[in-house]
């Protein structure tokens, strides 16, 4: 026999969002950071429309155009930011590279978040041996840094499967490994909130209404644990992008044929001492700004979501 | 305390087990070793015989056990590239990495302690805002970008510093090649250690600052001030001494990061240490060296982490309470 059950779940109320949004708008630095971030995202999404050349199309690459300096030095109008050693337009490569880096960042963090949230919810709600085991794993994994884990795993994968196979699947592998590398951060935060939420009466009420545990976990408890995750989510995107760039720089990430910002820096690094600075320095600047902006956004979110930390 | 110790040691063993399995898989899984030994013109019966002799038909656990036994004797096989035992190759590069890390840590301490203390005791000062601004920049700049930009500005443009390698080294009792005792060696050390500390220092500045801010509120500091002690004594002896423990432990936990950072720095500056050797070996598919590196780094990592946790457990009684309810 089943009763019509009206479940009431609130996460962050609309009014609170309005409040956060107003606070955000009053913070000029935050608005600046946010607009730059949106700009990056737009460029990444519209890369095929914006980029003057297709960097994947080898027919457009001409060695005669190699190593042309940015247009304000060489006066060459065709290549705004100059070309790399293969004659590829640097602006297009950077636009596509931003697209690659941002996609890897977002996808890997989504993976981290989904693994972390699920395990955190289960671990916090059911407790017991499972909880102990999962949190031990989290401890151990957190004591390594994500870059170290990724370097070691990618090195292992490269030497087991071979370079050619790896380069064909580089993006999936990177997302997968960086996605696995830092789930514990999400899991721990979720678990801590679940432990607090579990004690509250609405959970008991839901249980007495005969709602299944899975439903309680995902429909009732989950929305109340979300808000601290926004900050982690934002900062993790920056961390993953840095990790990806570092891996690509070491030659363990994206191959040169599908450049991310890291692999562009790596290509240009070989030419740094021949006076051809732009191949490496321009992507460096693009990457630095992106990371700085995301970190700033994370700080802003932290201040507005936890009023306790406000005005540190 | 004993349970805590036991639990930490167990955890250390599990981590070592995972690392050793990984390096075993890397070493064992690359191609067919018998084909590499004998070439193509050998019958399959003979191949089978050699496989039997070399123990390649044994079970996974037997092979793994043999690998561990050899590893404990420092035998990881011969490097394909250097034609020397892989373990010796790694050990020959160890001093370079340790000296780089040491120099960076010294630099970090010299920068972070005064800056951290200053930002805590004069939070409104303009210089404090400057320091905090730089630490934000430092924290969000990936280490290899710092390294590349430093290299470009100071080596390529200004040509003040050398661009690669360790320079002249001095052999100490034939055991340790040191760059600390020659001017050229120190000269080469400048940029790599600065770029490492450029990312480590901000972390510690922030840490010292927040710990200091917290401890400045405590009664004993107020008492020391009221007693009329000089402020330098209060800040650097009374306060700093008490925040050293959390800072050392959090510093110890950074070891995983530091290892990753040395790999990146060494690659940029072509520093002849373990990190760049590791990356080179990956590119050369020199599996014995890769596997030996993983084991050596694994031991260093697990040892430091366990030590740090034990020190923390010994000196900080509250951690034992935390262990009980986990």
Boltz contact constraints between the chains, C-beta under 6 A:
constraints:
  - contact:
      token1: [A, 140]
      token2: [B, 15]
      max_distance: 6.0
  - contact:
      token1: [A, 143]
      token2: [B, 305]
      max_distance: 6.0
  - contact:
      token1: [A, 144]
      token2: [B, 256]
      max_distance: 6.0
  - contact:
      token1: [A, 145]
      token2: [B, 256]
      max_distance: 6.0
  - contact:
      token1: [A, 145]
      token2: [B, 257]
      max_distance: 6.0
  - contact:
      token1: [A, 145]
      token2: [B, 260]
      max_distance: 6.0
  - contact:
      token1: [A, 147]
      token2: [B, 260]
      max_distance: 6.0
  - contact:
      token1: [A, 148]
      token2: [B, 256]
      max_distance: 6.0
  - contact:
      token1: [A, 148]
      token2: [B, 259]
      max_distance: 6.0
  - contact:
      token1: [A, 148]
      token2: [B, 260]
      max_distance: 6.0
  - contact:
      token1: [A, 155]
      token2: [B, 282]
      max_distance: 6.0
  - contact:
      token1: [A, 156]
      token2: [B, 22]
      max_distance: 6.0
  - contact:
      token1: [A, 156]
      token2: [B, 26]
      max_distance: 6.0
  - contact:
      token1: [A, 159]
      token2: [B, 26]
      max_distance: 6.0
  - contact:
      token1: [A, 159]
      token2: [B, 30]
      max_distance: 6.0
  - contact:
      token1: [A, 159]
      token2: [B, 285]
      max_distance: 6.0
  - contact:
      token1: [A, 159]
      token2: [B, 287]
      max_distance: 6.0
  - contact:
      token1: [A, 160]
      token2: [B, 29]
      max_distance: 6.0
  - contact:
      token1: [A, 242]
      token2: [B, 142]
      max_distance: 6.0
  - contact:
      token1: [A, 246]
      token2: [B, 144]
      max_distance: 6.0
  - contact:
      token1: [A, 246]
      token2: [B, 264]
      max_distance: 6.0
  - contact:
      token1: [A, 249]
      token2: [B, 144]
      max_distance: 6.0
  - contact:
      token1: [A, 250]
      token2: [B, 279]
      max_distance: 6.0
  - contact:
      token1: [A, 272]
      token2: [B, 152]
      max_distance: 6.0
  - contact:
      token1: [A, 272]
      token2: [B, 156]
      max_distance: 6.0
  - contact:
      token1: [A, 273]
      token2: [B, 156]
      max_distance: 6.0
  - contact:
      token1: [A, 284]
      token2: [B, 145]
      max_distance: 6.0
  - contact:
      token1: [A, 288]
      token2: [B, 141]
      max_distance: 6.0
  - contact:
      token1: [A, 288]
      token2: [B, 145]
      max_distance: 6.0
  - contact:
      token1: [A, 291]
      token2: [B, 140]
      max_distance: 6.0
  - contact:
      token1: [A, 292]
      token2: [B, 140]
      max_distance: 6.0
  - contact:
      token1: [A, 295]
      token2: [B, 140]
      max_distance: 6.0
